[in-house]
Amino acid sequence: MTTDLFKLRAFAFASELEREIGIPPGFLARLPEQDDWSFVVKLHALIEAAATHLLVAKLDYPELAEVLSNMELSNRKTGKLAFIKALELVDSDCRAWVQKLSELRNLLVHDVRNAGVALVDALSLTRPNAKAFRDAFQWGFVDVSKVPVKISKTRYDLEALMKAACVITYPYAPKLAIWFGSLLVLRRMYGAALTSRLKRQLQSVALVLVDALLAKKPRPKRRRGGRSKQRAQPMGQA
């Protein structure tokens, strides 16, 4: 079922993102097949790579890729998310989602006893902050009927439909809900990176056109009547 989604044009970005960040084709589609621990760790690594990819595209400095890749993802002051927030690259809902994924990942990897814990049980370990996790992974919705999925009588909002899927699946299948959410986050990150590149290309084209116009010299105007008349000779000269 999960691989069928990538046949939709709206999710064609996945193959491009995988190619650009250098991971095997189909990596994202196959993530739900992983055990819960591996799923969270690998998804978090993918989100980190996508965040680095986005910042490099925005800053237009490929030389910074290694430096940015070594930065923490979710540090609120010095991490990738801090830069993404300052540059207004993705909205607060996306950033909250990434923040909670990082917290969940840290919960699992910092205690080896959690390696075999099911995701449903792992999330129960977050009980003191359970509402914050639910709000992030359900995109702020509790009741699926409140998700505005319709644009008009015959048109539906794809991202809203994905959010509705998160609301429905999170209580019973959190892995699937988190995976659905990752599609939204990655789609927005890749879209922001693509927009940054396109803006630069348009600016470059505009500068070339301006330079060409400024370099174009106007033709000198010709005097009316063709050649200038000969200067009249002084009186007394033959």
N, C-alpha and C positions, 0 to 999 in steps of 0.2 A: 504493500500500500504506500509506504513512504517514498519508494523510488518513482511511483507514478506521478507524484507531484512535480518532479523535475521535467516532465514532458510538457508542462504548462509554460507558456512564454514568460510569465511573471517570475519564474524561478530559473530562467536560463542563465541568470547571473552566477549561479553556483559553479558551473563549469569554468566560467571565466575567472572567478575568484580563485578557485583551486589551481588553475594554471598559473596565475600571476603570483601566487604566494608559494608555489612549488610543492604542492601536495598531490597525492595520487587522485586521478579522476574517480568520482563517486564516493570520496571520503565522507562527505557530509550526509549523503543519502544512506550510507551503511552504518552510521553511528548508532542508531537505535538497536542494532543487532549485538552491540557490545554488552558485556555485563555492566551493572550500574556504576561501579567504581571507575572502570575504564571509560565509560560513556562520559562521565562528568569531567574526568581529567583530560581526555582528548578534546572534548568540546571546548573546554576552557582554553586549551592550547590553540585551538582554531580561532577563537574569539580574540585572543592575544595577537595572533598573526594578522588578523583582519584589521585590528586597531593600529598596528604598526604600518600596515599597507596604507591605511587611510591617512595617517599623519605624514608619511613620506609623500603621498600624492598631493596633500594640501600644501606642505612646505616646499615641495619641488626640490628636495635634496636627497637623492638616492644614497648619498654618502652617509646619511644619518641612520640608515636602516639598521645597522648593527647596534648603534648606540640606543636607538629607540626600542629595539627588540629586547634589550637587557633591562629596560625599565619595568617596574611593577605595573600591572595592569590597573588596579583599582585604588591605588593610594590617592586619597582625595586631594593631596597637596602637590605631590610630585610624580604621580603616575600618569599613564597614558590617558586615563579618563579625565584627569585634571586638564590636560592639554585639549582634549576633545571638547570638554565643557567650555574652556576659555575661547576656543575657536568657533564655538556654536556649530559643531559638525553633526551631532545627533541630539535628539530631544531628551528631556529629563526621564521619560519612561524607559527609554533604551538604556540610559546610564544606570538607572536603578536596577534594571534587569541584570546588567553585567556585574554590578556591585554584589548582588545577591548570589550570582553564580560563583563569583570569586570566594565569597564567604563559605558557600557550600563545598567548593573544591578544597579550601583550606581545612575545613572540618574533617574531610575524608582523608586527606594525604598526611596530615600532621599526627595522626594516630593510626599505626599499622593495624590495630584491632578493627578499624572500620573498613578494611580492604574488602571484606566479604559482606558488608552490610547492604541490605536492599535499600533502594532510594527512599521508599516509603518510611522505613525505619530511620534512615539517616535524617530525613526531614523532621522526624519526631524529636530528634536530639536538639533541634532548634526551637523547641517549644516556647522558651521565653520570648523569642522573636518570631514566632510562627506567623503572626499576622503580617509582619513586614515581608516575609518570604512569599506568603500567599499573594499579597498585593502586587509584588513585583512580577511574579511568574503568571499571575492572572491579569496583569496589565490594569490593575486598579478596579477590576470588576468582580463582583460576587455573584450577581444574578445574570445569567447568560442573556436573558431577555432584554437587559439594559444595554447590551452591546449594539451600537448603531450600524448594523450590517447592510442596510439598504441605502443606496444613494437615491434611487427613484423606485417606481413601481416595478420596473423590469431590470434594474441594475443593482449590483451588489458591490460593496467595497471589499476587495480581496484581503487587505490587512485586517479589517474588522472581522472577517470570517475566520482568519487565523487566530485572532484574539479570542473569539467565541470558542474555538476548538481548545484553546488553553484553559478557559474557564471550565469547560465540560470535563476535560481529561485530568486536570491537576489533582483533584481529590482521590482519584482511583488509579491513575496511571501517570504519575508525575514525570517520569522519563519522557513520555510522549509530549506532555505539555511543555516541558523545557525545550524539547527538540523543535516543536512548532514555534516557540518563542525565539529560538536561535535563528530561524529562517527570517523572521522579521528584523532582528537586530543586524544580521549579516547583509540582508537586502538593503537596509538603510545605510550601513557603513560603505558598502560597495557603491551605492548610488551617490553618496557624498564624495567618494574618491573620484568617480567618473565625472561628476559635475566640476570638480576642481580642475581636472585635466582639460575638459572641454572649454572652460573659461579661459585658461591660459592659451589654448590654441586659437581661440577667437581673438584674444588680445594680440597675439603674435601676428595674425592675419591683418588686424586693424592697423598695427604699427607699420607693417610692410606697405599697406595702401597709403597711409599718411606720408611715409617717406617717398613713395613714388610720386605722389601729387606735389610734394614740396620740391622734388628734384626736377620736375617738368618746367622748363623755362619757356616763357611766352615768346612767340615769334615777333621780331621787330616790325613795326608798322611801316608800310611803304607810303611815300609822299604821293599825294594826289597829282595827277597829270604826268606820271612817269618820271622821266629824267628831269633834273632841275635845269632851269633856263640858264643860258650862258650869261655871265656877268656883263652888263652893258659897258662898252668901251668909253673912256673919257672923250669929251668933245675935242676936236682938233686932231685926233688920230685917225688915220685911214682905216 
